């Protein structure tokens, strides 16, 4: 395996940090094609082994470094999205959890006439949104998409 390939997989989130847990025979050989560090390939080969080779789910998923529950989650993603479903999704929050777009616009409308603490108070009183002054500052500093 090339170092460049592994670096690219780290960047795009498809690097399997648990490659040492993959004990499936297909990844034990000397073929550079089968790379236990390639998470998408490991998931695909696991699904293929169960579907095409009729291997048992629990032992197969363990040999590929996954739990039985993970196998079914991976299969569901594959069934819904094909190979693209095997690509790991970005983890963590996808946006603001405290302020909705409407709350931010409400706050933006008050910036010229109110202090940050006054805006925090108005958000609580008028919109029922509890937010810290620092969170409000961060949200107001985010540029709107044109």
C-alpha positions in Angstrom: 0.0 0.0 0.0 1.2 3.4 -0.8 1.7 6.1 1.8 0.0 8.6 -0.5 -3.1 6.4 -0.8 -3.4 6.1 3.0 -2.9 9.9 3.4 -5.7 10.6 0.9 -8.0 8.1 2.7 -7.2 9.9 6.0 -8.2 13.2 4.4 -11.4 11.9 2.9 -12.4 9.9 6.0 -12.2 6.5 4.4 -9.1 5.3 6.3 -9.8 2.3 8.5 -8.0 3.0 11.8 -9.0 -0.4 13.0 -7.4 -2.3 10.1 -5.7 -4.6 12.6 -9.1 -6.0 13.6 -9.7 -7.2 10.0 -8.9 -10.9 10.0 -10.8 -12.0 6.8 -8.7 -14.2 4.6 -9.2 -12.0 1.6 -7.1 -9.2 3.3 -4.4 -11.6 4.6 -2.9 -12.3 1.2 0.0 -10.4 -0.3 -2.2 -8.8 -3.0 -1.8 -5.0 -2.8 -5.4 -4.7 -4.2 -7.0 -5.8 -0.9 -6.2 -3.2 1.7 -7.6 -3.5 5.2 -7.0 0.2 5.7 -9.5 1.0 2.9 -12.8 1.2 4.9 -15.0 1.4 1.9 -13.4 -1.8 0.4 -13.6 -3.6 3.7 -17.3 -2.8 4.1 -18.0 -3.8 0.5 -16.2 -7.1 0.7 -18.0 -7.9 4.0 -21.4 -7.4 2.3 -20.3 -9.4 -0.7 -19.1 -12.3 1.5 -22.5 -12.6 3.2 -24.5 -12.0 0.0 -22.6 -13.9 -2.6 -20.7 -16.5 -0.6 -23.6 -17.1 1.8 -21.4 -16.6 4.9 -22.9 -16.2 8.3 -23.4 -12.6 9.4 -22.0 -12.7 12.9 -18.7 -14.5 12.1 -18.2 -12.6 8.9 -18.8 -9.2 10.4 -16.3 -10.0 13.2 -13.7 -11.1 10.6 -14.1 -7.8 8.9 -13.8 -5.8 12.2 -17.4 -5.0 12.7 -20.3 -6.0 15.0 -23.4 -7.8 13.7 -25.4 -4.6 14.4 -22.9 -2.6 12.3 -23.2 -5.1 9.5 -27.0 -4.4 9.2 -26.4 -0.6 9.4 -23.8 -0.8 6.6 -26.1 -3.0 4.6 -29.0 -0.5 5.0 -26.8 2.3 3.8 -25.6 0.2 0.8 -29.2 -0.8 -0.1 -30.3 2.9 0.0 -27.3 4.6 -1.7 -25.1 1.9 -3.3 -21.4 2.1 -2.9 -21.7 5.8 -2.0 -23.5 4.6 1.2 -20.3 2.9 2.3 -18.4 6.2 2.4 -18.2 7.4 6.0 -20.4 10.4 6.8 -19.0 13.5 8.5 -19.6 13.2 12.2 -20.8 15.8 14.6 -23.3 18.6 14.4 -24.3 19.8 10.9 -25.3 23.3 11.9 -26.3 25.5 14.8 -28.2 23.6 17.5 -29.1 26.6 19.6 -30.3 29.3 17.2 -32.5 28.7 14.1 -32.1 30.9 11.0 -35.1 32.9 12.2 -33.5 33.5 15.6 -30.3 34.7 14.0 -32.2 37.1 11.7 -34.1 38.4 14.7 -30.8 39.0 16.5 -29.3 40.7 13.4 -32.2 43.1 13.4 -31.3 44.2 16.9 -27.6 44.6 16.6 -27.6 48.3 15.8 -29.8 49.3 18.7 -29.1 46.7 21.4 -26.1 45.3 23.3 -25.3 41.6 23.0 -26.7 41.0 26.5 -29.9 42.9 25.6 -30.3 40.7 22.5 -29.7 37.5 24.6 -32.5 38.7 27.0 -34.9 39.5 24.1 -34.3 36.1 22.5 -35.3 34.5 25.8 -38.3 36.7 26.5 -39.7 36.9 23.0 -38.6 33.7 21.3 -38.0 31.3 24.3 -34.4 30.7 23.2 -31.7 30.5 25.8 -28.3 31.2 24.4 -25.0 32.5 25.8 -23.6 35.8 24.8 -20.6 34.1 23.2 -22.8 31.7 21.1 -24.7 34.8 19.9 -21.5 36.5 19.0 -20.3 33.5 17.0 -23.7 33.2 15.2 -23.7 36.9 14.3 -20.1 36.7 13.0 -21.0 34.0 10.5 -21.4 35.4 7.0 -24.7 34.8 5.3 -24.6 32.8 2.1 -25.5 35.0 -0.9 
